[in-house]
Amino acid sequence: MKCTSCKQGRLLPSLLEGEFRAHTCSNCSGHWILIEDYVSWKERNQQYSFKENIHYELDDTKLIN
């Protein structure tokens, strides 16, 4: 699947923070996650907290095949 942000690279399966499923772009290194994956992971890992003071750039995109 092509990256929904740069539209150049391929989204490859990966893990964010070594904890939950995502896809990482082979071109821009951006991350794409399904909200369903995050919600189910968070339900199983309620005590986990992410590092503080990290800048995240969020962008809602549409799925491109």
C-alpha positions as CSV (number, residue, x, y, z in Angstrom):
1,M,0.0,0.0,0.0
2,K,1.3,3.5,-0.9
3,C,2.0,6.0,1.9
4,T,-1.0,8.2,2.6
5,S,1.2,11.2,3.3
6,C,4.1,11.4,0.7
7,K,2.4,9.1,-1.8
8,Q,5.8,7.8,-2.8
9,G,6.8,5.0,-0.5
10,R,5.2,1.8,0.6
11,L,3.7,1.3,4.0
12,L,5.5,-1.7,5.6
13,P,4.4,-3.5,8.8
14,S,6.2,-2.2,11.9
15,L,5.8,-1.6,15.7
16,L,5.8,1.8,17.3
17,E,7.7,2.1,20.6
18,G,8.1,-1.7,20.2
19,E,4.6,-2.0,21.5
20,F,1.8,-1.7,19.0
21,R,1.2,-2.4,15.3
22,A,1.7,0.3,12.7
23,H,3.0,0.7,9.2
24,T,6.1,2.8,8.4
25,C,6.7,4.4,5.0
26,S,9.8,3.3,3.2
27,N,10.2,6.8,1.8
28,C,9.3,9.5,4.4
29,S,9.5,7.2,7.5
30,G,6.0,8.4,8.5
31,H,3.8,6.0,10.5
32,W,0.3,4.9,9.8
33,I,-1.8,3.3,12.4
34,L,-5.4,2.0,12.5
35,I,-7.3,3.4,15.5
36,E,-8.7,0.0,16.1
37,D,-5.2,-1.4,16.6
38,Y,-4.4,1.4,19.0
39,V,-7.6,1.0,21.0
40,S,-7.2,-2.7,21.4
41,W,-3.6,-2.3,22.4
42,K,-4.4,0.4,24.9
43,E,-7.1,-1.8,26.5
44,R,-4.4,-4.5,27.1
45,N,-1.8,-2.0,28.3
46,Q,-3.6,0.5,30.4
47,Q,-0.6,1.3,32.6
48,Y,1.8,2.0,29.7
49,S,2.7,5.7,29.2
50,F,4.6,7.2,26.3
51,K,7.7,9.3,26.7
52,E,7.0,12.9,27.6
53,N,8.0,16.0,25.6
54,I,8.1,14.2,22.2
55,H,6.8,16.1,19.2
56,Y,4.2,14.2,17.2
57,E,3.0,15.5,13.9
58,L,-0.5,14.1,13.3
59,D,-2.3,14.1,10.0
60,D,-5.6,12.5,9.2
61,T,-5.4,10.9,5.7
62,K,-7.5,8.8,3.5
63,L,-6.6,5.3,2.5
64,I,-4.9,5.1,-0.9
65,N,-4.6,1.7,-2.6
